[in-house]
Amino acid sequence: MRSTRERLEDILDQIILLETHAGGQQARYNSDVVLQTFCLKCIEVIGEAAFKLPKHLLARYPAIPWSNIIGTRHILVHDYFDVRLEVIWRVVEQHLSPLHAEVEKMLRELPADETGDKPAHG
């Protein structure tokens, strides 16, 4: 089982990948199915890691739209025919930067021994 710290690092790693390889490249994104798939997968991983974070941790950071992040993951995994690529791009361009800053803050504030407790879904 991955620790809370590892799950937060997973989120941060995916954000950095998206910022590095997709940020500011909307024209390419619009026409490149590989870049679209890359973005979808990174956002899916972010949502899965968020889904497995402990409820008490999510509650400490109510400014982060956890239900949207987790809900997006559910759509990507279960309702993939309903995915709107323009919404995914908006996530990449508008929502990652604030999340990046918040996850870094969470990692700084996380007690060294915190391992995961109950996930958000349980």
N, CA, C and O atoms as a printed pandas DataFrame, in Angstrom:
     atom_number atom_name residue_name chain_id  residue_number  x_coord  y_coord  z_coord
0              1         N          MET        A               1    0.840   -1.184    0.000
1              2        CA          MET        A               1    0.000    0.000    0.000
2              3         C          MET        A               1    0.885    1.248    0.000
3              4         O          MET        A               1    1.840    1.352    0.769
4              5         N          ARG        A               2    0.548    2.178   -0.869
5              6        CA          ARG        A               2    1.322    3.414   -0.953
6              7         C          ARG        A               2    0.965    4.338    0.208
7              8         O          ARG        A               2   -0.191    4.413    0.626
8              9         N          SER        A               3    1.956    5.024    0.710
9             10        CA          SER        A               3    1.733    5.953    1.816
10            11         C          SER        A               3    1.068    7.234    1.300
11            12         O          SER        A               3    1.017    7.491    0.097
12            13         N          THR        A               4    0.574    8.008    2.226
13            14        CA          THR        A               4   -0.014    9.307    1.876
14            15         C          THR        A               4    1.025   10.167    1.183
15            16         O          THR        A               4    0.730   10.809    0.175
16            17         N          ARG        A               5    2.232   10.185    1.711
17            18        CA          ARG        A               5    3.302   10.970    1.095
18            19         C          ARG        A               5    3.543   10.522   -0.350
19            20         O          ARG        A               5    3.678   11.356   -1.245
20            21         N          GLU        A               6    3.597    9.220   -0.575
21            22        CA          GLU        A               6    3.823    8.703   -1.928
22            23         C          GLU        A               6    2.680    9.096   -2.863
23            24         O          GLU        A               6    2.918    9.428   -4.024
24            25         N          ARG        A               7    1.456    9.062   -2.370
25            26        CA          ARG        A               7    0.310    9.442   -3.217
26            27         C          ARG        A               7    0.372   10.933   -3.563
27            28         O          ARG        A               7    0.091   11.315   -4.699
28            29         N          LEU        A               8    0.733   11.765   -2.604
29            30        CA          LEU        A               8    0.898   13.190   -2.898
30            31         C          LEU        A               8    2.038   13.412   -3.890
31            32         O          LEU        A               8    1.939   14.254   -4.782
32            33         N          GLU        A               9    3.107   12.659   -3.729
33            34        CA          GLU        A               9    4.215   12.752   -4.689
34            35         C          GLU        A               9    3.790   12.272   -6.072
35            36         O          GLU        A               9    4.244   12.812   -7.080
36            37         N          ASP        A              10    2.917   11.257   -6.129
37            38        CA          ASP        A              10    2.375   10.801   -7.413
38            39         C          ASP        A              10    1.619   11.943   -8.095
39            40         O          ASP        A              10    1.787   12.184   -9.291
40            41         N          ILE        A              11    0.788   12.640   -7.323
41            42        CA          ILE        A              11    0.035   13.772   -7.877
42            43         C          ILE        A              11    0.997   14.827   -8.395
43            44         O          ILE        A              11    0.851   15.316   -9.515
44            45         N          LEU        A              12    1.971   15.172   -7.583
45            46        CA          LEU        A              12    2.939   16.200   -7.976
46            47         C          LEU        A              12    3.724   15.776   -9.215
47            48         O          LEU        A              12    3.943   16.591  -10.111
48            49         N          ASP        A              13    4.142   14.542   -9.279
49            50        CA          ASP        A              13    4.888   14.043  -10.448
50            51         C          ASP        A              13    4.063   14.178  -11.729
51            52         O          ASP        A              13    4.586   14.580  -12.769
52            53         N          GLN        A              14    2.783   13.843  -11.651
53            54        CA          GLN        A              14    1.927   13.926  -12.840
54            55         C          GLN        A              14    1.704   15.377  -13.259
55            56         O          GLN        A              14    1.673   15.688  -14.449
56            57         N          ILE        A              15    1.549   16.252  -12.282
57            58        CA          ILE        A              15    1.400   17.677  -12.587
58            59         C          ILE        A              15    2.643   18.185  -13.304
59            60         O          ILE        A              15    2.540   18.895  -14.304
60            61         N          ILE        A              16    3.809   17.825  -12.799
61            62        CA          ILE        A              16    5.066   18.273  -13.414
62            63         C          ILE        A              16    5.192   17.725  -14.823
63            64         O          ILE        A              16    5.624   18.439  -15.728
64            65         N          LEU        A              17    4.822   16.471  -15.022
65            66        CA          LEU        A              17    4.848   15.903  -16.376
66            67         C          LEU        A              17    3.940   16.700  -17.315
67            68         O          LEU        A              17    4.332   17.030  -18.434
68            69         N          LEU        A              18    2.741   17.003  -16.860
69            70        CA          LEU        A              18    1.810   17.764  -17.699
70            71         C          LEU        A              18    2.329   19.169  -17.979
71            72         O          LEU        A              18    2.261   19.646  -19.112
72            73         N          GLU        A              19    2.844   19.828  -16.957
73            74        CA          GLU        A              19    3.377   21.176  -17.156
74            75         C          GLU        A              19    4.546   21.160  -18.130
75            76         O          GLU        A              19    4.692   22.068  -18.949
76            77         N          THR        A              20    5.370   20.139  -18.041
77            78        CA          THR        A              20    6.565   20.042  -18.875
78            79         C          THR        A              20    6.254   19.674  -20.319
79            80         O          THR        A              20    6.839   20.238  -21.244
80            81         N          HIS        A              21    5.344   18.739  -20.514
81            82        CA          HIS        A              21    5.140   18.176  -21.855
82            83         C          HIS        A              21    3.877   18.644  -22.560
83            84         O          HIS        A              21    3.708   18.389  -23.753
84            85         N          ALA        A              22    2.988   19.321  -21.845
85            86        CA          ALA        A              22    1.733   19.729  -22.489
86            87         C          ALA        A              22    1.422   21.209  -22.338
87            88         O          ALA        A              22    0.795   21.802  -23.215
88            89         N          GLY        A              23    1.849   21.804  -21.247
89            90        CA          GLY        A              23    1.501   23.189  -20.966
90            91         C          GLY        A              23    1.828   24.137  -22.114
91            92         O          GLY        A              23    2.923   24.106  -22.677
92            93         N          GLY        A              24    0.853   24.980  -22.448
93            94        CA          GLY        A              24    1.050   25.985  -23.478
94            95         C          GLY        A              24    1.042   25.461  -24.900
95            96         O          GLY        A              24    1.413   26.185  -25.824
96            97         N          GLN        A              25    0.632   24.234  -25.093
97            98        CA          GLN        A              25    0.674   23.621  -26.425
98            99         C          GLN        A              25   -0.718   23.233  -26.907
99           100         O          GLN        A              25   -0.929   22.111  -27.368
100          101         N          GLN        A              26   -1.659   24.149  -26.803
101          102        CA          GLN        A              26   -3.034   23.823  -27.146
102          103         C          GLN        A              26   -3.200   23.415  -28.606
103          104         O          GLN        A              26   -3.932   22.468  -28.892
104          105         N          ALA        A              27   -2.548   24.094  -29.525
105          106        CA          ALA        A              27   -2.692   23.733  -30.944
106          107         C          ALA        A              27   -2.231   22.295  -31.175
107          108         O          ALA        A              27   -2.878   21.530  -31.889
108          109         N          ARG        A              28   -1.116   21.944  -30.567
109          110        CA          ARG        A              28   -0.628   20.562  -30.692
110          111         C          ARG        A              28   -1.597   19.592  -30.027
111          112         O          ARG        A              28   -1.906   18.541  -30.587
112          113         N          TYR        A              29   -2.073   19.937  -28.848
113          114        CA          TYR        A              29   -3.026   19.092  -28.124
114          115         C          TYR        A              29   -4.270   18.831  -28.972
115          116         O          TYR        A              29   -4.755   17.701  -29.043
116          117         N          ASN        A              30   -4.778   19.873  -29.607
117          118        CA          ASN        A              30   -6.004   19.746  -30.397
118          119         C          ASN        A              30   -5.870   18.750  -31.542
119          120         O          ASN        A              30   -6.866   18.170  -31.975
120          121         N          SER        A              31   -4.654   18.545  -32.036
121          122        CA          SER        A              31   -4.472   17.689  -33.207
122          123         C          SER        A              31   -3.652   16.422  -32.950
123          124         O          SER        A              31   -3.467   15.615  -33.860
124          125         N          ASP        A              32   -3.166   16.241  -31.738
125          126        CA          ASP        A              32   -2.256   15.136  -31.445
126          127         C          ASP        A              32   -2.897   14.159  -30.466
127          128         O          ASP        A              32   -2.972   14.432  -29.268
128          129         N          VAL        A              33   -3.354   13.032  -30.972
129          130        CA          VAL        A              33   -4.036   12.044  -30.134
130          131         C          VAL        A              33   -3.096   11.466  -29.070
131          132         O          VAL        A              33   -3.556   11.073  -27.998
132          133         N          VAL        A              34   -1.819   11.411  -29.340
133          134        CA          VAL        A              34   -0.867   10.901  -28.343
134          135         C          VAL        A              34   -0.771   11.880  -27.174
135          136         O          VAL        A              34   -0.760   11.457  -26.018
136          137         N          LEU        A              35   -0.700   13.168  -27.456
137          138        CA          LEU        A              35   -0.663   14.170  -26.386
138          139         C          LEU        A              35   -1.979   14.174  -25.616
139          140         O          LEU        A              35   -1.979   14.310  -24.392
140          141         N          GLN        A              36   -3.091   14.026  -26.312
141          142        CA          GLN        A              36   -4.389   13.953  -25.634
142          143         C          GLN        A              36   -4.421   12.757  -24.685
143          144         O          GLN        A              36   -4.857   12.881  -23.541
144          145         N          THR        A              37   -3.964   11.616  -25.155
145          146        CA          THR        A              37   -3.965   10.400  -24.343
146          147         C          THR        A              37   -3.034   10.555  -23.146
147          148         O          THR        A              37   -3.359   10.119  -22.041
148          149         N          PHE        A              38   -1.887   11.169  -23.363
149          150        CA          PHE        A              38   -0.937   11.448  -22.285
150          151         C          PHE        A              38   -1.611   12.302  -21.206
151          152         O          PHE        A              38   -1.509   11.997  -20.017
152          153         N          CYS        A              39   -2.293   13.361  -21.620
153          154        CA          CYS        A              39   -2.965   14.243  -20.666
154          155         C          CYS        A              39   -4.056   13.498  -19.909
155          156         O          CYS        A              39   -4.184   13.641  -18.693
156          157         N          LEU        A              40   -4.835   12.709  -20.626
157          158        CA          LEU        A              40   -5.895   11.931  -19.985
158          159         C          LEU        A              40   -5.322   10.997  -18.924
159          160         O          LEU        A              40   -5.848   10.914  -17.814
160          161         N          LYS        A              41   -4.249   10.298  -19.265
161          162        CA          LYS        A              41   -3.652    9.337  -18.328
162          163         C          LYS        A              41   -3.080   10.044  -17.101
163          164         O          LYS        A              41   -3.267    9.575  -15.978
164          165         N          CYS        A              42   -2.397   11.147  -17.298
165          166        CA          CYS        A              42   -1.837   11.887  -16.157
166          167         C          CYS        A              42   -2.946   12.364  -15.225
167          168         O          CYS        A              42   -2.815   12.266  -14.005
168          169         N          ILE        A              43   -4.032   12.876  -15.788
169          170        CA          ILE        A              43   -5.144   13.353  -14.970
170          171         C          ILE        A              43   -5.833   12.182  -14.279
171          172         O          ILE        A              43   -6.294   12.315  -13.145
172          173         N          GLU        A              44   -5.904   11.060  -14.941
173          174        CA          GLU        A              44   -6.451    9.849  -14.321
174          175         C          GLU        A              44   -5.617    9.451  -13.098
175          176         O          GLU        A              44   -6.173    9.134  -12.046
176          177         N          VAL        A              45   -4.306    9.465  -13.230
177          178        CA          VAL        A              45   -3.429    9.094  -12.111
178          179         C          VAL        A              45   -3.588   10.091  -10.957
179          180         O          VAL        A              45   -3.629    9.691   -9.793
180          181         N          ILE        A              46   -3.678   11.375  -11.276
181          182        CA          ILE        A              46   -3.907   12.390  -10.243
182          183         C          ILE        A              46   -5.196   12.071   -9.491
183          184         O          ILE        A              46   -5.225   12.092   -8.261
184          185         N          GLY        A              47   -6.253   11.778  -10.229
185          186        CA          GLY        A              47   -7.535   11.467   -9.602
186          187         C          GLY        A              47   -7.507   10.201   -8.775
187          188         O          GLY        A              47   -8.112   10.138   -7.705
188          189         N          GLU        A              48   -6.804    9.188   -9.268
189          190        CA          GLU        A              48   -6.701    7.930   -8.518
190          191         C          GLU        A              48   -5.931    8.140   -7.220
191          192         O          GLU        A              48   -6.330    7.636   -6.170
192          193         N          ALA        A              49   -4.838    8.876   -7.287
193          194        CA          ALA        A              49   -4.067    9.150   -6.066
194          195         C          ALA        A              49   -4.902    9.957   -5.076
195          196         O          ALA        A              49   -4.867    9.685   -3.876
196          197         N          ALA        A              50   -5.649   10.942   -5.561
197          198        CA          ALA        A              50   -6.513   11.746   -4.689
198          199         C          ALA        A              50   -7.601   10.872   -4.061
199          200         O          ALA        A              50   -7.925   11.020   -2.883
200          201         N          PHE        A              51   -8.156    9.966   -4.857
201          202        CA          PHE        A              51   -9.204    9.058   -4.404
202          203         C          PHE        A              51   -8.731    8.199   -3.228
203          204         O          PHE        A              51   -9.530    7.821   -2.371
204          205         N          LYS        A              52   -7.447    7.897   -3.191
205          206        CA          LYS        A              52   -6.894    7.021   -2.159
206          207         C          LYS        A              52   -6.328    7.790   -0.956
207          208         O          LYS        A              52   -5.849    7.173   -0.004
208          209         N          LEU        A              53   -6.376    9.115   -0.989
209          210        CA          LEU        A              53   -5.890    9.886    0.156
210          211         C          LEU        A              53   -6.868    9.776    1.320
211          212         O          LEU        A              53   -8.067    9.599    1.106
212          213         N          PRO        A              54   -6.371    9.879    2.544
213          214        CA          PRO        A              54   -7.254    9.791    3.711
214          215         C          PRO        A              54   -8.234   10.967    3.768
215          216         O          PRO        A              54   -7.896   12.096    3.413
216          217         N          LYS        A              55   -9.448   10.676    4.221
217          218        CA          LYS        A              55  -10.489   11.702    4.334
218          219         C          LYS        A              55  -10.033   12.872    5.198
219          220         O          LYS        A              55  -10.286   14.030    4.865
220          221         N          HIS        A              56   -9.371   12.575    6.294
221          222        CA          HIS        A              56   -8.968   13.649    7.207
222          223         C          HIS        A              56   -7.998   14.616    6.531
223          224         O          HIS        A              56   -7.996   15.807    6.840
224          225         N          LEU        A              57   -7.187   14.120    5.626
225          226        CA          LEU        A              57   -6.265   14.996    4.913
226          227         C          LEU        A              57   -7.025   15.871    3.917
227          228         O          LEU        A              57   -6.758   17.068    3.817
228          229         N          LEU        A              58   -7.959   15.286    3.187
229          230        CA          LEU        A              58   -8.767   16.064    2.244
230          231         C          LEU        A              58   -9.512   17.171    2.971
231          232         O          LEU        A              58   -9.643   18.281    2.456
232          233         N          ALA        A              59   -9.997   16.871    4.158
233          234        CA          ALA        A              59  -10.742   17.856    4.935
234          235         C          ALA        A              59   -9.871   19.023    5.382
235          236         O          ALA        A              59  -10.373   20.130    5.573
236          237         N          ARG        A              60   -8.582   18.792    5.550
237          238        CA          ARG        A              60   -7.668   19.864    5.959
238          239         C          ARG        A              60   -7.391   20.853    4.837
239          240         O          ARG        A              60   -6.879   21.945    5.084
240          241         N          TYR        A              61   -7.727   20.479    3.606
241          242        CA          TYR        A              61   -7.449   21.327    2.441
242          243         C          TYR        A              61   -8.728   21.488    1.609
243          244         O          TYR        A              61   -8.802   21.011    0.476
244          245         N          PRO        A              62   -9.736   22.167    2.184
245          246        CA          PRO        A              62  -11.027   22.274    1.501
246          247         C          PRO        A              62  -11.001   23.176    0.258
247          248         O          PRO        A              62  -11.925   23.122   -0.554
248          249         N          ALA        A              63   -9.977   23.988    0.100
249          250        CA          ALA        A              63   -9.900   24.855   -1.084
250          251         C          ALA        A              63   -9.591   24.058   -2.348
251          252         O          ALA        A              63   -9.835   24.527   -3.459
252          253         N          ILE        A              64   -9.059   22.863   -2.176
253          254        CA          ILE        A              64   -8.771   22.006   -3.332
254          255         C          ILE        A              64  -10.074   21.298   -3.717
255          256         O          ILE        A              64  -10.734   20.717   -2.856
256          257         N          PRO        A              65  -10.450   21.339   -4.993
257          258        CA          PRO        A              65  -11.713   20.720   -5.413
258          259         C          PRO        A              65  -11.592   19.198   -5.537
259          260         O          PRO        A              65  -11.636   18.643   -6.635
260          261         N          TRP        A              66  -11.438   18.539   -4.387
261          262        CA          TRP        A              66  -11.202   17.098   -4.380
262          263         C          TRP        A              66  -12.295   16.327   -5.113
263          264         O          TRP        A              66  -11.999   15.398   -5.865
264          265         N          SER        A              67  -13.542   16.701   -4.902
265          266        CA          SER        A              67  -14.624   15.948   -5.552
266          267         C          SER        A              67  -14.554   16.088   -7.071
267          268         O          SER        A              67  -14.878   15.140   -7.786
268          269         N          ASN        A              68  -14.141   17.243   -7.575
269          270        CA          ASN        A              68  -13.973   17.414   -9.025
270          271         C          ASN        A              68  -12.813   16.578   -9.546
271          272         O          ASN        A              68  -12.914   15.954  -10.602
272          273         N          ILE        A              69  -11.724   16.566   -8.810
273          274        CA          ILE        A              69  -10.541   15.798   -9.214
274          275         C          ILE        A              69  -10.883   14.304   -9.263
275          276         O          ILE        A              69  -10.570   13.618  -10.236
276          277         N          ILE        A              70  -11.516   13.821   -8.217
277          278        CA          ILE        A              70  -11.885   12.406   -8.141
278          279         C          ILE        A              70  -12.982   12.089   -9.150
279          280         O          ILE        A              70  -12.953   11.037   -9.790
280          281         N          GLY        A              71  -13.943   12.986   -9.295
281          282        CA          GLY        A              71  -15.019   12.787  -10.268
282          283         C          GLY        A              71  -14.501   12.723  -11.695
283          284         O          GLY        A              71  -14.994   11.934  -12.501
284          285         N          THR        A              72  -13.511   13.548  -12.013
285          286        CA          THR        A              72  -12.908   13.514  -13.344
286          287         C          THR        A              72  -12.248   12.165  -13.583
287          288         O          THR        A              72  -12.360   11.601  -14.671
288          289         N          ARG        A              73  -11.571   11.652  -12.586
289          290        CA          ARG        A              73  -10.953   10.324  -12.698
290          291         C          ARG        A              73  -12.010    9.267  -12.994
291          292         O          ARG        A              73  -11.806    8.403  -13.847
292          293         N          HIS        A              74  -13.135    9.334  -12.294
293          294        CA          HIS        A              74  -14.199    8.354  -12.517
294          295         C          HIS        A              74  -14.718    8.430  -13.960
295          296         O          HIS        A              74  -14.967    7.400  -14.586
296          297         N          ILE        A              75  -14.876    9.626  -14.472
297          298        CA          ILE        A              75  -15.331    9.787  -15.860
298          299         C          ILE        A              75  -14.298    9.207  -16.820
299          300         O          ILE        A              75  -14.654    8.490  -17.755
300          301         N          LEU        A              76  -13.027    9.512  -16.596
301          302        CA          LEU        A              76  -11.979    9.009  -17.490
302          303         C          LEU        A              76  -11.924    7.486  -17.501
303          304         O          LEU        A              76  -11.652    6.878  -18.536
304          305         N          VAL        A              77  -12.180    6.880  -16.364
305          306        CA          VAL        A              77  -12.075    5.429  -16.254
306          307         C          VAL        A              77  -13.366    4.716  -16.661
307          308         O          VAL        A              77  -13.323    3.675  -17.316
308          309         N          HIS        A              78  -14.501    5.273  -16.275
309          310        CA          HIS        A              78  -15.761    4.554  -16.453
310          311         C          HIS        A              78  -16.667    5.105  -17.558
311          312         O          HIS        A              78  -17.458    4.358  -18.134
312          313         N          ASP        A              79  -16.562    6.377  -17.852
313          314        CA          ASP        A              79  -17.442    7.010  -18.847
314          315         C          ASP        A              79  -16.615    7.684  -19.925
315          316         O          ASP        A              79  -16.895    8.813  -20.325
316          317         N          TYR        A              80  -15.597    6.983  -20.388
317          318        CA          TYR        A              80  -14.611    7.572  -21.296
318          319         C          TYR        A              80  -15.212    8.105  -22.587
319          320         O          TYR        A              80  -14.608    8.969  -23.222
320          321         N          PHE        A              81  -16.376    7.623  -22.996
321          322        CA          PHE        A              81  -16.998    8.173  -24.204
322          323         C          PHE        A              81  -17.610    9.547  -23.945
323          324         O          PHE        A              81  -17.957   10.263  -24.884
324          325         N          ASP        A              82  -17.741    9.913  -22.673
325          326        CA          ASP        A              82  -18.279   11.222  -22.315
326          327         C          ASP        A              82  -17.182   12.261  -22.084
327          328         O          ASP        A              82  -17.488   13.411  -21.768
328          329         N          VAL        A              83  -15.932   11.886  -22.232
329          330        CA          VAL        A              83  -14.822   12.810  -22.002
330          331         C          VAL        A              83  -14.851   13.903  -23.064
331          332         O          VAL        A              83  -14.948   13.637  -24.262
332          333         N          ARG        A              84  -14.763   15.131  -22.588
333          334        CA          ARG        A              84  -14.695   16.276  -23.503
334          335         C          ARG        A              84  -13.257   16.798  -23.462
335          336         O          ARG        A              84  -12.780   17.286  -22.438
336          337         N          LEU        A              85  -12.589   16.681  -24.596
337          338        CA          LEU        A              85  -11.168   17.033  -24.661
338          339         C          LEU        A              85  -10.911   18.492  -24.322
339          340         O          LEU        A              85   -9.849   18.816  -23.790
340          341         N          GLU        A              86  -11.849   19.377  -24.613
341          342        CA          GLU        A              86  -11.661   20.786  -24.274
342          343         C          GLU        A              86  -11.678   21.002  -22.758
343          344         O          GLU        A              86  -11.019   21.911  -22.253
344          345         N          VAL        A              87  -12.425   20.176  -22.041
345          346        CA          VAL        A              87  -12.443   20.267  -20.582
346          347         C          VAL        A              87  -11.107   19.782  -20.018
347          348         O          VAL        A              87  -10.567   20.376  -19.086
348          349         N          ILE        A              88  -10.588   18.717  -20.581
349          350        CA          ILE        A              88   -9.288   18.203  -20.143
350          351         C          ILE        A              88   -8.214   19.266  -20.375
351          352         O          ILE        A              88   -7.353   19.480  -19.522
352          353         N          TRP        A              89   -8.267   19.926  -21.524
353          354        CA          TRP        A              89   -7.284   20.981  -21.784
354          355         C          TRP        A              89   -7.415   22.113  -20.777
355          356         O          TRP        A              89   -6.408   22.658  -20.326
356          357         N          ARG        A              90   -8.639   22.470  -20.421
357          358        CA          ARG        A              90   -8.850   23.537  -19.440
358          359         C          ARG        A              90   -8.234   23.142  -18.098
359          360         O          ARG        A              90   -7.667   23.982  -17.400
360          361         N          VAL        A              91   -8.348   21.871  -17.742
361          362        CA          VAL        A              91   -7.708   21.383  -16.514
362          363         C          VAL        A              91   -6.198   21.595  -16.607
363          364         O          VAL        A              91   -5.582   22.116  -15.678
364          365         N          VAL        A              92   -5.610   21.192  -17.725
365          366        CA          VAL        A              92   -4.161   21.318  -17.908
366          367         C          VAL        A              92   -3.729   22.781  -17.808
367          368         O          VAL        A              92   -2.743   23.092  -17.140
368          369         N          GLU        A              93   -4.442   23.652  -18.450
369          370        CA          GLU        A              93   -4.019   25.058  -18.536
370          371         C          GLU        A              93   -4.392   25.900  -17.327
371          372         O          GLU        A              93   -3.668   26.836  -16.988
372          373         N          GLN        A              94   -5.503   25.593  -16.670
373          374        CA          GLN        A              94   -5.988   26.502  -15.632
374          375         C          GLN        A              94   -5.932   25.939  -14.213
375          376         O          GLN        A              94   -5.821   26.701  -13.252
376          377         N          HIS        A              95   -6.004   24.650  -14.076
377          378        CA          HIS        A              95   -6.181   24.089  -12.736
378          379         C          HIS        A              95   -4.941   23.414  -12.155
379          380         O          HIS        A              95   -4.882   23.164  -10.951
380          381         N          LEU        A              96   -3.962   23.119  -12.988
381          382        CA          LEU        A              96   -2.782   22.416  -12.483
382          383         C          LEU        A              96   -1.873   23.301  -11.636
383          384         O          LEU        A              96   -1.356   22.861  -10.610
384          385         N          SER        A              97   -1.682   24.528  -12.059
385          386        CA          SER        A              97   -0.762   25.409  -11.332
386          387         C          SER        A              97   -1.196   25.611   -9.878
387          388         O          SER        A              97   -0.368   25.470   -8.978
388          389         N          PRO        A              98   -2.473   25.938   -9.620
389          390        CA          PRO        A              98   -2.881   26.062   -8.217
390          391         C          PRO        A              98   -2.769   24.737   -7.453
391          392         O          PRO        A              98   -2.398   24.722   -6.279
392          393         N          LEU        A              99   -3.092   23.632   -8.124
393          394        CA          LEU        A              99   -2.983   22.329   -7.476
394          395         C          LEU        A              99   -1.526   22.014   -7.159
395          396         O          LEU        A              99   -1.219   21.476   -6.095
396          397         N          HIS        A             100   -0.642   22.346   -8.069
397          398        CA          HIS        A             100    0.799   22.138   -7.869
398          399         C          HIS        A             100    1.228   22.805   -6.563
399          400         O          HIS        A             100    1.869   22.174   -5.722
400          401         N          ALA        A             101    0.881   24.062   -6.397
401          402        CA          ALA        A             101    1.272   24.815   -5.203
402          403         C          ALA        A             101    0.673   24.196   -3.933
403          404         O          ALA        A             101    1.349   24.089   -2.911
404          405         N          GLU        A             102   -0.585   23.795   -4.008
405          406        CA          GLU        A             102   -1.245   23.216   -2.834
406          407         C          GLU        A             102   -0.654   21.860   -2.448
407          408         O          GLU        A             102   -0.491   21.571   -1.263
408          409         N          VAL        A             103   -0.339   21.038   -3.429
409          410        CA          VAL        A             103    0.238   19.725   -3.125
410          411         C          VAL        A             103    1.635   19.886   -2.528
411          412         O          VAL        A             103    2.005   19.149   -1.614
412          413         N          GLU        A             104    2.403   20.829   -3.029
413          414        CA          GLU        A             104    3.712   21.087   -2.412
414          415         C          GLU        A             104    3.543   21.517   -0.956
415          416         O          GLU        A             104    4.296   21.083   -0.085
416          417         N          LYS        A             105    2.556   22.367   -0.697
417          418        CA          LYS        A             105    2.260   22.798    0.676
418          419         C          LYS        A             105    1.864   21.601    1.536
419          420         O          LYS        A             105    2.320   21.469    2.672
420          421         N          MET        A             106    1.023   20.736    0.995
421          422        CA          MET        A             106    0.595   19.552    1.733
422          423         C          MET        A             106    1.794   18.674    2.090
423          424         O          MET        A             106    1.891   18.172    3.209
424          425         N          LEU        A             107    2.690   18.496    1.148
425          426        CA          LEU        A             107    3.879   17.671    1.409
426          427         C          LEU        A             107    4.749   18.290    2.491
427          428         O          LEU        A             107    5.291   17.575    3.334
428          429         N          ARG        A             108    4.888   19.608    2.477
429          430        CA          ARG        A             108    5.683   20.281    3.521
430          431         C          ARG        A             108    5.038   20.124    4.895
431          432         O          ARG        A             108    5.737   19.992    5.900
432          433         N          GLU        A             109    3.715   20.138    4.937
433          434        CA          GLU        A             109    2.986   20.100    6.213
434          435         C          GLU        A             109    2.681   18.689    6.699
435          436         O          GLU        A             109    2.248   18.510    7.837
436          437         N          LEU        A             110    2.899   17.698    5.863
437          438        CA          LEU        A             110    2.559   16.321    6.205
438          439         C          LEU        A             110    3.533   15.779    7.252
439          440         O          LEU        A             110    4.748   15.862    7.070
440          441         N          PRO        A             111    3.010   15.228    8.342
441          442        CA          PRO        A             111    3.903   14.621    9.332
442          443         C          PRO        A             111    4.715   13.495    8.685
443          444         O          PRO        A             111    4.202   12.755    7.846
444          445         N          ALA        A             112    5.955   13.375    9.071
445          446        CA          ALA        A             112    6.863   12.396    8.468
446          447         C          ALA        A             112    6.358   10.969    8.597
447          448         O          ALA        A             112    6.666   10.126    7.755
448          449         N          ASP        A             113    5.595   10.689    9.626
449          450        CA          ASP        A             113    5.168    9.311    9.853
450          451         C          ASP        A             113    3.766    9.006    9.315
451          452         O          ASP        A             113    3.271    7.894    9.501
452          453         N          GLU        A             114    3.126    9.956    8.662
453          454        CA          GLU        A             114    1.775    9.703    8.148
454          455         C          GLU        A             114    1.842    8.702    7.002
455          456         O          GLU        A             114    2.619    8.869    6.061
456          457         N          THR        A             115    1.024    7.669    7.090
457          458        CA          THR        A             115    1.110    6.614    6.077
458          459         C          THR        A             115   -0.152    6.410    5.262
459          460         O          THR        A             115   -0.065    5.803    4.194
460          461         N          GLY        A             116   -1.293    6.864    5.678
461          462        CA          GLY        A             116   -2.423    6.696    4.798
462          463         C          GLY        A             116   -3.785    6.474    5.391
463          464         O          GLY        A             116   -4.774    6.744    4.709
464          465         N          ASP        A             117   -3.910    6.004    6.604
465          466        CA          ASP        A             117   -5.218    5.778    7.209
466          467         C          ASP        A             117   -6.239    5.242    6.217
467          468         O          ASP        A             117   -5.895    4.462    5.328
468          469         N          LYS        A             118   -7.493    5.657    6.364
469          470        CA          LYS        A             118   -8.538    5.186    5.447
470          471         C          LYS        A             118   -8.582    6.080    4.215
471          472         O          LYS        A             118   -8.494    7.302    4.342
472          473         N          PRO        A             119   -8.717    5.498    3.026
473          474        CA          PRO        A             119   -8.825    6.316    1.818
474          475         C          PRO        A             119  -10.138    7.081    1.782
475          476         O          PRO        A             119  -11.080    6.754    2.504
476          477         N          ALA        A             120  -10.192    8.109    0.930
477          478        CA          ALA        A             120  -11.348    8.987    0.826
478          479         C          ALA        A             120  -12.622    8.226    0.466
479          480         O          ALA        A             120  -13.712    8.630    0.872
480          481         N          HIS        A             121  -12.506    7.153   -0.274
481          482        CA          HIS        A             121  -13.685    6.413   -0.717
482          483         C          HIS        A             121  -14.183    5.406    0.311
483          484         O          HIS        A             121  -15.225    4.785    0.100
484          485         N          GLY        A             122  -13.467    5.227    1.420
485          486        CA          GLY        A             122  -13.850    4.172    2.343
486          487         C          GLY        A             122  -14.204    4.600    3.676
487          488         O          GLY        A             122  -14.540    3.771    4.522
